[in-house]
Amino acid sequence: VVYFHGGGWVLCDRFSHDRVTRDLAIDAEAAVVFVEYDRAPEAPYPIANEQAFAALEWVAREGAGHGLDGARIATIGDSAGGNL
């Protein structure tokens, strides 16, 4: 599972969503890759979108080396992360 956090494009990070991603991994019985994209206003559109796509490409290409199946990817996100 590739997870994109919410926060209105300007807030939140892996620390604010630690519990959410841990619970997701346990409940889904799956590995969770947390994508920490750059936030506005320092990183204007479309930087976060490009980083999200690059993260998906990386998981597909390099996931096997980390015990992941790059052919079986699910994406999930909340708020701005759901948009990504």
C-alpha positions as a LaTeX table, in Angstrom:
\begin{tabular}{lrrr}
\hline
Residue & $x$ (\AA) & $y$ (\AA) & $z$ (\AA) \\
\hline
Val1 & 0.00 & 0.00 & 0.00 \\
Val2 & 1.41 & 3.39 & $-0.98$ \\
Tyr3 & 0.01 & 6.01 & 1.40 \\
Phe4 & $-0.19$ & 9.75 & 0.70 \\
His5 & $-0.91$ & 11.91 & 3.75 \\
Gly6 & $-3.37$ & 14.74 & 3.97 \\
Gly7 & $-2.90$ & 18.16 & 5.47 \\
Gly8 & $-4.29$ & 20.62 & 2.94 \\
Trp9 & $-1.03$ & 20.59 & 0.95 \\
Val10 & 0.72 & 22.52 & 3.76 \\
Leu11 & 0.59 & 20.39 & 6.94 \\
Cys12 & 1.37 & 16.93 & 8.31 \\
Asp13 & 4.15 & 14.42 & 7.81 \\
Arg14 & 5.16 & 10.86 & 8.74 \\
Phe15 & 5.07 & 11.73 & 12.43 \\
Ser16 & 1.50 & 13.05 & 12.40 \\
His17 & 0.33 & 9.97 & 10.49 \\
Asp18 & 2.44 & 7.33 & 12.25 \\
Arg19 & $-0.49$ & 5.72 & 14.06 \\
Val20 & $-2.66$ & 5.75 & 10.93 \\
Thr21 & $-0.05$ & 3.98 & 8.83 \\
Arg22 & 0.76 & 1.44 & 11.56 \\
Asp23 & $-2.92$ & 0.60 & 11.97 \\
Leu24 & $-3.34$ & 0.35 & 8.20 \\
Ala25 & $-0.43$ & $-2.08$ & 7.93 \\
Ile26 & $-1.84$ & $-4.27$ & 10.70 \\
Asp27 & $-5.46$ & $-4.18$ & 9.52 \\
Ala28 & $-4.60$ & $-4.74$ & 5.84 \\
Glu29 & $-1.82$ & $-7.22$ & 6.62 \\
Ala30 & 0.28 & $-5.35$ & 4.09 \\
Ala31 & 3.42 & $-3.29$ & 3.86 \\
Val32 & 2.77 & 0.46 & 3.83 \\
Val33 & 5.06 & 2.86 & 1.99 \\
Phe34 & 4.59 & 6.39 & 3.36 \\
Val35 & 5.28 & 9.12 & 0.81 \\
Glu36 & 6.41 & 12.37 & 2.38 \\
Tyr37 & 6.01 & 14.89 & $-0.43$ \\
Asp38 & 7.14 & 18.51 & $-0.32$ \\
Arg39 & 4.41 & 20.90 & 0.84 \\
Ala40 & 3.18 & 24.30 & $-0.25$ \\
Pro41 & 3.95 & 27.13 & $-0.36$ \\
Glu42 & 7.63 & 26.18 & $-0.68$ \\
Ala43 & 6.73 & 23.52 & $-3.25$ \\
Pro44 & 4.05 & 24.88 & $-5.60$ \\
Tyr45 & 1.89 & 22.77 & $-7.91$ \\
Pro46 & 2.67 & 20.35 & $-9.55$ \\
Ile47 & 5.68 & 19.36 & $-7.41$ \\
Ala48 & 3.73 & 17.13 & $-4.98$ \\
Asn49 & 1.98 & 15.40 & $-7.90$ \\
Glu50 & 5.30 & 14.72 & $-9.60$ \\
Gln51 & 6.79 & 13.38 & $-6.38$ \\
Ala52 & 3.78 & 11.11 & $-5.84$ \\
Phe53 & 4.11 & 9.67 & $-9.32$ \\
Ala54 & 7.86 & 9.21 & $-8.86$ \\
Ala55 & 7.19 & 7.34 & $-5.60$ \\
Leu56 & 4.82 & 4.95 & $-7.37$ \\
Glu57 & 7.35 & 4.38 & $-10.12$ \\
Trp58 & 10.03 & 3.67 & $-7.51$ \\
Val59 & 7.88 & 1.11 & $-5.68$ \\
Ala60 & 7.06 & $-0.63$ & $-8.97$ \\
Arg61 & 10.71 & $-0.65$ & $-10.06$ \\
Glu62 & 12.59 & $-1.15$ & $-6.78$ \\
Gly63 & 10.01 & $-2.71$ & $-4.47$ \\
Ala64 & 11.21 & $-6.28$ & $-4.93$ \\
Gly65 & 14.56 & $-5.34$ & $-3.43$ \\
His66 & 12.70 & $-4.33$ & $-0.26$ \\
Gly67 & 10.41 & $-7.33$ & $-0.02$ \\
Leu68 & 7.54 & $-5.70$ & $-1.91$ \\
Asp69 & 5.67 & $-6.92$ & $-4.98$ \\
Gly70 & 5.90 & $-4.01$ & $-7.41$ \\
Ala71 & 3.18 & $-5.56$ & $-9.57$ \\
Arg72 & 0.63 & $-5.37$ & $-6.73$ \\
Ile73 & 0.34 & $-1.76$ & $-5.61$ \\
Ala74 & $-2.65$ & $-0.14$ & $-3.92$ \\
Thr75 & $-2.77$ & 3.59 & $-3.28$ \\
Ile76 & $-4.58$ & 5.36 & $-0.49$ \\
Gly77 & $-4.59$ & 8.85 & 0.93 \\
Asp78 & $-6.58$ & 11.27 & 3.01 \\
Ser79 & $-7.47$ & 14.86 & 2.20 \\
Ala80 & $-4.76$ & 16.27 & $-0.10$ \\
Gly81 & $-3.15$ & 12.84 & $-0.16$ \\
Gly82 & $-6.34$ & 11.36 & $-1.56$ \\
Asn83 & $-6.11$ & 13.88 & $-4.37$ \\
Leu84 & $-2.60$ & 12.72 & $-5.18$ \\
\hline
\end{tabular}
